[in-house]
Amino acid sequence: MASPVEQFRLTPLVPIEIGDVDISLTNSSAFMIAAVAVVTLFLTLSMRSGKLVPGRWQSMAELSYEFIANMVRDNVGRDGRQYFPFIFTLFMFILAGNLLGMLPYAYTFTSQIVVTFGLAFVVFIGVTIIGLVRHGTHFFTYFFPDGAPLWMAPLLVPIEVISYLSRPVSLSVRLFANMMAGHTMMKVFGGFTVALAFLGFAPLAMIIALTGFEILVAFLQAYVFTVLTCIYLHDAIHLH
């Protein structure tokens, strides 16, 4: 039986090298393209008719829109409306990647730390730029809480700076670790199911339950990544 981590191996599908730079199309990048295509098709086709009484697909698209719109409004405020397209795109991309990874023989690109860190780093840089543009040098007062005594600045400022700089790390590791651990566990239990097939329905029931749990985790991790992005955006806009 193949190793449980074998499923995370990067495989070049279309080898492309420019000088010493390898920009090959891999299974990971192929599923990223697939995620973008799936989300685009889902939103385009479901909203094409735009019926007053929505059908199933249109209802799902509208629920997705309302879900993220409410998240932005509750966690960022009215000033966050202009950033809704980015937040919505981020959520749908991560969710599509997580769910595509549940298909047999599919590749879960959100189980790659380089992918999740890339997403988290974009959020981090974007939020920091927004804070600097809106507040100028006053943005740096974020690292010294209001009401704190001045003599505690040498202690509080480094703590706040380290906490701020660790955001992309914690944001990326949370998504990467959960997706990788979940799929590794499913691979291990899948091997047990095959080996213990003589026991009847019990092993199959276990793997079905784990699959349902992983689908729930796929939604949950997309939500957590997005809501934390909203919270970071709120801090950049309101500085508290």
RAVENGI-V145170 format. One record per helix or strand of 3 or more residues. SS is the DSSP state (2 for helix, 1 for strand). FROM is the first residue (numbers start at 1). LEN is the number of residues. If there is no record, write none. Layout:
SS_FROM_LEN, SS_FROM_LEN
//
This chain:
2_6_3, 1_12_3, 2_27_20, 2_56_20, 2_78_23, 2_109_3, 2_113_31, 2_150_16, 2_167_29, 2_197_3, 2_201_38
//
